[in-house]
Amino acid sequence: MSIRLRLMALIASFAVMSLLITSLALMSLDRYKTMMGAYGAAYEHAYDIERINHMVSNVVMESRGIYLSQDAAEAKVFAGNLSRSLNEVERVLQSWQQSKDAEERARYTEIEPTARTFIAVRRQVVALANEGAIDKATALGTSSREDRIQLQKSLDKLVVEARKDLTSTQAKAAAFSAQRSQTFLLMALFSIAGILCLSALAILHFITRPLRHVAGTIISLSEGKLDTPVPEQTGDKGEVAELWRAIARLKAHAIEAEKIVAAQREAERLQALEARQLILD
């Protein structure tokens, strides 16, 4: 395998690591988005319950306004305010009943009987106040105080549960965020360490070591050590293999040149012997 292909394989491994980290990041973002959606839903639930609890308190205050009215005209003002507050409560309850959220429908089912009784009694209080029957309205409202207390207990229970759910969802989101931050940090550290190790190994094994071997062989041949072995490269088409084939050709040429020089020296020696023989003769 050529150095280029090996480097490309190393780069591809880096790309795979990056894809893994990116995939984990996208999965984490999707999970965090889901958790934030759950947190938003829990917040909306808590807000809705607090809102209707506040509406019930308004109903109670307007009812007391009727009870304390000095005359029919003043009672009618409070009756109008009470009627509007009851309409708001009914709208919220209707939205819970028709909601696609199973939790809101379950919430409606839980408080619906008590809420309907509470609203029905207050509607009668409104009617009596509009008729100027303040004493009857007061007696009716006072006798149904237990229904109002029961409704507010149910709402307080829902408030506690909603706040608990909100706190739990927030804690889960915070824990998930901290866990993912730690995971990303560890993955980044391991990825950097892996990249450095792979890079060092690739450079040492595929580049530095072969080039040192090539350099050592060239130096030996240049010093006349023509018996220095040169690895045979038959099927490899990489850069290092090309260098070895070039060195093998140089070695072959050097050996051939050495033979020619040796033959020339032998011929010169023989000519010198013949010349000496002629002089002696």
C-alpha positions as CSV (number, residue, x, y, z in Angstrom):
1,M,0.0,0.0,0.0
2,S,1.3,3.4,-0.9
3,I,2.0,6.2,1.6
4,R,-0.8,8.2,0.1
5,L,-3.3,5.5,0.6
6,R,-2.1,4.9,4.2
7,L,-2.5,8.6,4.9
8,M,-5.9,8.7,3.3
9,A,-6.9,5.7,5.5
10,L,-5.7,7.6,8.6
11,I,-7.7,10.7,7.5
12,A,-10.7,8.4,7.0
13,S,-10.4,7.1,10.5
14,F,-10.3,10.7,11.8
15,A,-13.5,11.4,9.8
16,V,-15.2,8.3,11.3
17,M,-14.3,9.6,14.8
18,S,-15.7,13.0,13.9
19,L,-18.9,11.4,12.6
20,L,-19.3,9.4,15.8
21,I,-18.9,12.6,17.9
22,T,-21.3,14.5,15.7
23,S,-23.9,11.7,15.8
24,L,-23.7,11.6,19.6
25,A,-24.1,15.4,19.7
26,L,-27.2,15.3,17.4
27,M,-28.7,12.5,19.5
28,S,-27.9,14.4,22.7
29,L,-29.5,17.6,21.2
30,D,-32.6,15.6,20.3
31,R,-32.9,14.1,23.7
32,Y,-32.3,17.4,25.4
33,K,-35.0,19.0,23.1
34,T,-37.4,16.2,24.2
35,M,-36.5,16.9,27.9
36,M,-37.0,20.6,27.4
37,G,-40.4,19.9,25.9
38,A,-41.3,17.8,28.9
39,Y,-40.1,20.6,31.1
40,G,-42.2,23.1,29.2
41,A,-45.2,20.9,29.5
42,A,-44.7,20.6,33.2
43,Y,-44.3,24.3,33.5
44,E,-47.5,24.9,31.6
45,H,-49.3,22.3,33.8
46,A,-48.1,24.1,36.9
47,Y,-49.1,27.5,35.5
48,D,-52.6,26.3,34.6
49,I,-53.2,24.9,38.0
50,E,-51.9,28.0,39.7
51,R,-54.1,30.0,37.4
52,I,-57.3,28.2,38.2
53,N,-56.4,28.2,41.8
54,H,-56.1,32.0,41.6
55,M,-59.5,32.1,39.8
56,V,-61.2,30.1,42.6
57,S,-59.7,32.6,45.1
58,N,-61.2,35.5,43.0
59,V,-64.6,33.7,43.1
60,V,-64.4,33.4,46.8
61,M,-63.5,37.1,47.2
62,E,-66.4,38.2,44.9
63,S,-68.8,35.9,46.8
64,R,-67.7,37.6,50.1
65,G,-68.3,40.9,48.4
66,I,-71.9,39.9,47.9
67,Y,-72.2,38.7,51.5
68,L,-70.9,42.1,52.8
69,S,-72.9,44.3,50.4
70,Q,-74.9,47.0,52.0
71,D,-77.6,47.1,49.3
72,A,-78.8,45.3,46.2
73,A,-77.0,47.6,43.8
74,E,-73.6,46.9,45.4
75,A,-74.5,43.1,45.4
76,K,-75.2,43.2,41.7
77,V,-71.7,44.7,41.0
78,F,-70.1,41.8,42.9
79,A,-72.5,39.4,41.2
80,G,-71.4,40.5,37.8
81,N,-67.7,40.1,38.7
82,L,-68.5,36.7,40.2
83,S,-70.3,35.6,37.1
84,R,-67.3,36.6,34.9
85,S,-64.9,34.7,37.2
86,L,-67.0,31.6,37.0
87,N,-67.0,31.9,33.2
88,E,-63.2,31.9,33.3
89,V,-63.1,28.9,35.5
90,E,-65.5,27.0,33.2
91,R,-63.4,27.9,30.2
92,V,-60.3,26.5,31.8
93,L,-62.1,23.3,32.8
94,Q,-63.4,22.9,29.3
95,S,-60.0,23.3,27.9
96,W,-58.7,20.5,30.2
97,Q,-61.6,18.3,29.2
98,Q,-61.0,18.7,25.5
99,S,-57.2,18.7,25.7
100,K,-55.1,16.2,23.8
101,D,-52.8,16.0,26.8
102,A,-53.7,12.9,28.9
103,E,-52.5,14.6,32.1
104,E,-54.8,17.5,31.6
105,R,-57.8,15.2,31.0
106,A,-56.9,13.2,34.1
107,R,-56.7,16.4,36.1
108,Y,-60.2,17.4,34.8
109,T,-61.6,14.1,35.8
110,E,-60.2,14.4,39.3
111,I,-61.6,17.8,40.2
112,E,-64.7,17.9,37.9
113,P,-67.3,16.7,40.4
114,T,-66.2,19.1,43.1
115,A,-65.7,22.0,40.7
116,R,-69.2,21.5,39.1
117,T,-70.8,21.6,42.5
118,F,-68.8,24.7,43.5
119,I,-69.7,26.5,40.2
120,A,-73.4,25.5,40.4
121,V,-73.7,26.9,44.0
122,R,-72.0,30.1,43.0
123,R,-74.3,30.5,40.0
124,Q,-77.2,30.3,42.4
125,V,-75.5,32.9,44.6
126,V,-75.2,35.2,41.6
127,A,-78.9,34.7,40.8
128,L,-79.9,35.5,44.4
129,A,-77.7,38.6,44.5
130,N,-79.2,39.9,41.2
131,E,-82.6,39.5,42.8
132,G,-81.4,41.5,45.8
133,A,-81.7,38.4,48.2
134,I,-78.4,39.1,49.9
135,D,-79.3,37.1,53.0
136,K,-80.3,34.0,51.1
137,A,-77.1,34.3,48.9
138,T,-75.0,34.6,52.1
139,A,-76.8,31.6,53.7
140,L,-76.3,29.5,50.5
141,G,-72.7,30.4,50.2
142,T,-71.9,29.8,53.8
143,S,-73.6,26.4,53.8
144,S,-71.5,25.3,50.8
145,R,-68.2,26.3,52.3
146,E,-67.1,22.7,52.7
147,D,-67.4,22.2,48.9
148,R,-65.1,25.2,48.3
149,I,-62.6,23.9,50.9
150,Q,-62.6,20.5,49.2
151,L,-62.0,22.0,45.8
152,Q,-59.1,24.1,47.0
153,K,-57.6,21.1,48.7
154,S,-57.8,19.2,45.4
155,L,-56.2,22.2,43.6
156,D,-53.5,22.5,46.2
157,K,-52.8,18.8,45.8
158,L,-52.5,19.3,42.0
159,V,-50.2,22.3,42.6
160,V,-47.9,20.2,44.8
161,E,-47.8,17.4,42.2
162,A,-47.2,19.8,39.4
163,R,-44.3,21.6,41.2
164,K,-42.8,18.2,42.1
165,D,-43.0,17.2,38.4
166,L,-41.5,20.5,37.3
167,T,-38.7,20.1,39.8
168,S,-38.1,16.5,38.8
169,T,-38.0,17.3,35.1
170,Q,-35.7,20.2,35.7
171,A,-33.3,18.0,37.7
172,K,-33.3,15.3,35.0
173,A,-32.5,17.9,32.3
174,A,-29.7,19.3,34.5
175,A,-28.3,15.8,35.2
176,F,-28.5,14.9,31.5
177,S,-26.7,18.1,30.5
178,A,-23.9,17.5,33.0
179,Q,-23.6,13.8,32.0
180,R,-23.4,14.7,28.3
181,S,-20.9,17.4,28.9
182,Q,-18.7,14.9,30.7
183,T,-19.2,12.3,28.0
184,F,-18.2,14.8,25.3
185,L,-15.2,15.9,27.2
186,L,-14.0,12.2,27.6
187,M,-14.8,11.5,24.0
188,A,-12.8,14.5,22.9
189,L,-9.8,13.6,25.0
190,F,-9.9,9.9,23.9
191,S,-10.3,11.0,20.3
192,I,-7.4,13.4,20.5
193,A,-5.2,10.8,22.2
194,G,-6.3,8.2,19.6
195,I,-5.6,10.5,16.7
196,L,-2.1,11.3,18.1
197,C,-1.3,7.7,18.7
198,L,-2.5,6.6,15.2
199,S,-0.7,9.5,13.6
200,A,2.6,8.7,15.4
201,L,2.2,4.9,14.7
202,A,1.5,5.6,11.0
203,I,4.4,8.0,10.6
204,L,6.8,5.7,12.4
205,H,5.7,2.4,10.8
206,F,4.8,3.5,7.3
207,I,7.1,6.5,6.7
208,T,10.0,6.9,9.1
209,R,11.1,3.3,9.5
210,P,11.0,2.5,5.7
211,L,12.8,5.7,4.8
212,R,15.5,5.0,7.4
213,H,16.0,1.5,5.9
214,V,16.2,3.0,2.4
215,A,18.7,5.7,3.6
216,G,20.9,3.1,5.4
217,T,21.0,0.9,2.3
218,I,21.9,3.8,0.0
219,I,24.7,4.8,2.4
220,S,26.1,1.2,2.5
221,L,26.0,1.0,-1.3
222,S,27.7,4.4,-1.6
223,E,30.5,3.1,0.6
224,G,31.0,0.2,-1.8
225,K,29.3,-2.4,0.2
226,L,27.6,-4.0,-2.8
227,D,26.7,-7.1,-0.8
228,T,24.1,-5.0,1.1
229,P,20.7,-6.8,0.6
230,V,18.0,-4.9,-1.1
231,P,14.4,-6.2,-0.5
232,E,12.6,-7.5,-3.5
233,Q,9.5,-5.6,-4.5
234,T,7.3,-7.7,-6.8
235,G,3.7,-6.6,-6.5
236,D,3.9,-3.5,-4.4
237,K,3.4,-0.2,-6.3
238,G,3.9,2.2,-3.3
239,E,6.4,5.0,-3.1
240,V,8.8,3.1,-0.9
241,A,8.6,0.1,-3.2
242,E,9.5,2.3,-6.1
243,L,12.5,3.6,-4.1
244,W,13.6,0.0,-3.5
245,R,13.3,-0.9,-7.1
246,A,15.4,2.2,-8.1
247,I,18.0,1.2,-5.5
248,A,18.1,-2.3,-6.8
249,R,18.8,-1.0,-10.3
250,L,21.5,1.3,-8.9
251,K,23.0,-1.7,-7.1
252,A,22.9,-3.8,-10.3
253,H,24.6,-1.0,-12.3
254,A,27.2,-0.5,-9.5
255,I,27.9,-4.3,-9.5
256,E,28.1,-4.2,-13.3
257,A,30.4,-1.2,-13.2
258,E,32.6,-3.0,-10.6
259,K,32.9,-6.0,-12.8
260,I,33.9,-3.8,-15.7
261,V,36.5,-2.0,-13.6
262,A,37.8,-5.3,-12.3
263,A,38.0,-6.7,-15.9
264,Q,39.8,-3.6,-17.1
265,R,42.3,-3.9,-14.2
266,E,42.8,-7.6,-15.0
267,A,43.5,-6.7,-18.6
268,E,45.9,-4.0,-17.7
269,R,47.7,-6.4,-15.3
270,L,48.0,-9.0,-18.1
271,Q,49.3,-6.3,-20.5
272,A,51.9,-5.3,-18.0
273,L,53.0,-8.9,-17.5
274,E,53.3,-9.4,-21.3
275,A,55.3,-6.2,-21.6
276,R,57.7,-7.2,-18.8
277,Q,58.1,-10.6,-20.5
278,L,59.1,-9.0,-23.8
279,I,61.6,-6.8,-22.1
280,L,63.2,-9.8,-20.3
281,D,63.3,-11.7,-23.5
